[in-house]
Amino acid sequence: MNDPASSETRLRTTFNIRVNGKPFVISTVGQAHQFLTSLNAVEWMEFKSLHDQAMASLQAAADNAIMTVQATNAVRTLFVNAKLL
């Protein structure tokens, strides 16, 4: 099992988001994982099931690059629902 936080596996798109006025560019599994774990769990509580799904998909993509499409879709769904995109 690979560490998703250090994964250099590229997602299928680059997410350009802004949180509290600070820009973030997310293009790899590791960057997405770090972003999703850097925020307080309370901030994701409203989107817990989507957050959990995105984290599981990122772990799968870190282990097997063929899963990057599912990871990208899970992260996109979370970001859209959280109104980050």
N, C-alpha and C positions, 0 to 999 in steps of 0.2 A: 504494500500500500504506500503510494507516494504522498508526500506532504503537499497538499494543494496550495498552501500559502507561498511556497517557493517554486511552483510550477510555471514554466515559461511557455506552456502550450497556448497557442493563440486561439482566441475566440473567433467566431465567424464575422464579427463586426467590432468596431471600436465605439465604445460608449463615451460621450462627452456630456458630463453632468455637472451640476453646480449644487453644492450643499452649503448653506449658510454663507453664500457669497464666494465660496472657495471652489475653484474648478478642479474636476477630477477627470482624468483620461484613463479609461479601463479597456485594455485590449488583450490581456492574458488571463488565464485561469487564476494565476497567483494574485494579480492585481484585483480581480473581482473578489476573491476570497478574503484578501486583506481588507478591502473596503467593507465587505459585509460583516466582518468580525470587528472592525474598528469602532463601529457605532454601538452605543449602548443597547442592550437587549430590549429595554423598554421602548426604544425608538422603533423597533421592528415588531413589537407585540401585535399591532393591528394587522400585520401581514405575516404572522407566524407561519402559517402553512406554506405560503409562497416562499418565505425566507428559508424554511427547512428544505423545501424542494430544490431551491437554487443551491443551497449548500451541498445537498446530496449529489446533485448533478455536477457541481464543480469537483467534488471528490472523485466521481466516476470519470470525469474528463482528465483529471490529473493522473489517474491510473491507466486510462485508455483514450488516446487522442480522438478516436472515432466518435466519442461521446460529446465532442465540442458543440455539435449542432444542438443537442438537447440542453447542454449547459447554457449556451447563448440564449436559447429560447426561454429558459427558466429565469435567467437574470433579466432579460428584457421584460418578461411578464411582471416580475417583481418591481422593476423600475417604473414601468408604466402605471401600475396600480398605486405605487407610492408617489406618483406624479413627479418623478425625477427626470423623466424624458418628455 
